[in-house]
Amino acid sequence: QVQLVESGGGLVQAGGSLRLSCAASGSISSIGPMAWYHQAPGKQRELVAGITSKGDTHYIDRVKGRFTISRDSDKSATYLQMNDLKPEDTGIYYCNVHEYRDLSIVYWGQGTQVTVSP
């Protein structure tokens, strides 16, 4: 079992920055890919950034060049640096990890709220 706790959300003006953190505990040696999801008000949750065990990253188009995902080498945490924030980035951000032995096993954090004012 893996437990995930996100932090770092808050209220920021458009153009500002936030750094989200996701601390993992429990069986962290089993962690494979890690990712951040965004759920805007009234919309479905969507993947915004992911990072593999090897450190390869991928992003959805609308955050490319603005967001950067990273992870600690010991798999104990992942981070999402968000720059040049826009009002459409508002929502709840969730941390997500998969077990590397069985990618169908997924863990989620409780989410952290990000609000970007115009």
Buried (B, 14 or more C-beta within 10 A) or exposed (E): EBEBBBEBBEEBEEEBEBEBBBBBEEEBEBBBBBBBBBBEEEEEBEBBBBBBEEEEBBBEEBBEEBBBBBBEEEBEBBBBBBBEBBEEBBBBBBBBBBBBEEEEBEBBBEBBEBBBEE
